Amino acid sequence: MLDGWARPRLDPWLDAIAARIASAGVTANAVTYSAFAVGMGAATAIAFGWFWLGLLLIGISRVGDGLDGAVARINGKTDLGGYLDIVLDFVFYGAIPLGFVIYDPQANGLAGAALLFAFYANGASFLAYAVMAEKRKLITAARGQKSLFFTTGLAEASETIAVFVTFCLFPAWFAPIAWGFAALTLYTTLSRIVLARRTFA
């Protein structure tokens, strides 16, 4: 939901940085891999209880996630780049809650499992919708130029990152926050299923 508000404000900054990166010969895929590696570092730091380091690395990782698309718009988008971007994003989204579960499985295990279940269901609804939309040649620019058809919802990237930041700032509150965001994510999944029924029936 917040992605639509954030993109017009962030894109000019990302485009300016991406122009420098592209002029240096760095590819969009290299940025994607680097952002993913930093994200995995964030999950590892969280698993060890280093929450402030995890927070810093999450921020760096997500800046990189925004930059890869900006670099791709300069150098030219590829199917492999779009594939890597979405797959590694999904791995990152699963790794951060897993880090909190590893840190304290007794306190965070059940809530973390519920959140990962919600992410799994939401990801399936998102990707399946994108496949059917591609089959029907549907297009959308709701979230800018993307390699896949992006359906909007209450729980998108901006909300997810905001929740991850909150986890790091208030790790003792992981469980109730995770339960709440799992419910919001499942609502997004349900709304996408309803949209699919209306669109593909």
Secondary structure, DSSP 4 states (H G I P E B T S, - for coil): --HHHHHHHHHHHHHHHHHHHHHTT--HHHHHHHHHHHHHHHHHHHHTT-HHHHHHHHHHHHHHHHHHHHHHHHH---HHHHHHHHHHHHHHHHHHHHHHHHH-HHHHHHHHHHHHHHHHHHHHHHHHHHHHHHHTT----TTSS-SSPPPP-SS-HHHHHHHHHHHHH-GGGHHHHHHHHHHHHHHHHHHHHHHHHHHH-
